[in-house]
């Protein structure tokens, strides 16, 4: 099995390559002095965890790394903020199943009448950040809550080993029984493997390979993946959706480079056809899926290209990255890059999500940074 670089090391790579230590220090100072989470605002537990909490923890580890000496005067203010935020998210986990509500108010907790339906991805995409927060602070509550949510999801998998898209956090009953590797489920697989890589717990590795085996058995239509009923395995949607494009990167981490290459080639073929990947491509009809015609600047296919370049050393993946970079130039507008509403008409929308800078551009930067893709990963 290939072992991924740690998240801290990935961040260090960016810092060293960019060489912009002063800007990092300025950002830490600004955040430490001006950010407060004492706000009467309701936020997504999933998005706040992976972007805000994860960002604070990563920046804290960079700032407190004495070997890097980025901020000799740093005293842990970002970890204090992270702990405050984590505590404000904890009320979402106070449910009969332990699976959290999808939304929580940072000041008052879960609002009365909040929906009890949550996605599998929300329940399964918490452990890296909450586990890291517990280990950095010594407060076990965060990791305990995230692990309880993950195990609750795991306990409710079907006899085929599959989880559905949405679940009722009160009753534990599935409300949407479609299983796939994309929308509403994707990072459930990712966090199982990466939790093992980060924390070294063999339980997560066992869970990952069982989930991975179920996906390969019931969801794979090589080189594609489809959505099926989680109980019967019968086909529901013969659709490639853009969030599936992380899968080749995950397969690289799992040591299956051969299948990763084949699936990446299929997904990249959709990109080549339109210049970008639509949110949905109908495999049965060979066309963009109605209602899923846009490209919101997603990073997943770029991420998989980076991982395959690292794993194989094949210059083909640098050529793929150049093609993607050229395509993304078509989304450029005076103030940044615009979401494309329709990949066939290339009609732009007045929107640019944070993940474009945090992920899409970052992966391209790493792909083309000298030394980062020159040598393949070793088992």
C-alpha positions, 0 to 999 in steps of 0.5 A: 500500500502506498502511504500518502504524505502527511497533511502537515508536509503537504502544507510545508511544501506549499510554504517552502515553494511559494517562499512567502513567509511574511504573508503567512505570518501577516495572515496568522496575525490578522486571523488571531487578532480579528476573527471571532466565532461568537456570531449568531449565524448558522453554518454547515457542519461539513463545510465549516469543519473541512475548511475553517477548522481544518485550515486553522489546525493546519496553519497552527501546525505550520506556525508552531513548527520550530524547524520551519521557524516561520513565526518564532513569536507564535503562541498558539492563538490559532489553536485557541480559535480552533478549539472555540470553533470545535466546541461551537460545533459539538451541539450538532452531535447531540443526537440519538445516533451520534450522527450530527445535524447538518447545520448548527448556529455558532452561538445558540446551537441547533435551531428548533425544527432543523432538518434531521436528514444528513448526508453520509459524507457529512457524518463520515468527513469529520474525523481528521479535523476533530481527531487532530483537535483532540490530540492537539488540545488533550480534549477527547470530546472532539475525536469521540464525537466524530468517531461515534458519528462514523461508527454509527454510519458504518453500523448502518451499511447494507448487507452489501457493505454499501451506505446510502446518500442520506440518513435520518440522524434521529431514527438512523433510517436511510432516507435516500438509499442510492449508493455511489462514490460521488455526490453525498458519499465521496469523502466517507471513503477518503476519510476512512483511509486518511484517518488510518494514515494520520492516526495509525489506527488499523480499525480505520484501514479495515473499514476502508478496505471493506468499503472499498471492496464493496464499491469495487464489487457493486459500483464499478462498471470499469472504468466508470462508477455508477449509483446503485440501490444500497440493498439490492445493488440494482442500477439507479443512475448510469451517471458520471458525476464530477465529485467521483473524480477524486476516486483515482487519487484514492485508488493511488493511495490504496495502491491500485494505480492500474485501475486509477489510471483507467478511471482517470483516463475515462474521466479526463475523456469527458474533460477533453470533450467539453474542455471542462467536466460537467456536474453530470455526464449520462453514460448511457446516452453519451451526453451532458445530464440535464440539470447538471450542465455546469462546472463550478471550478471543481478540484477533484480531477486535478487532484487525481492528476497530481496523485497519478503524476506523483505515483507514476512519474509519467509525464503524460499527467503533466500534459493533462495538467497543462490541458486543464490549465489552458481550459481554466483560462477560459473561465478567467474574468477580471476579478478571478475565475467564474463558475461555468453554468453550461459547459457546452455554451460556456456561459459564466455565472457570477460566482467563484467558490473558495475551493477553487483557490484552496484546492484546484489552484493548489493542486495545479501548483503542486503538479508543476512545482519542480521536484514534487512530481519528479519521483514516484511514490514508493510502496 
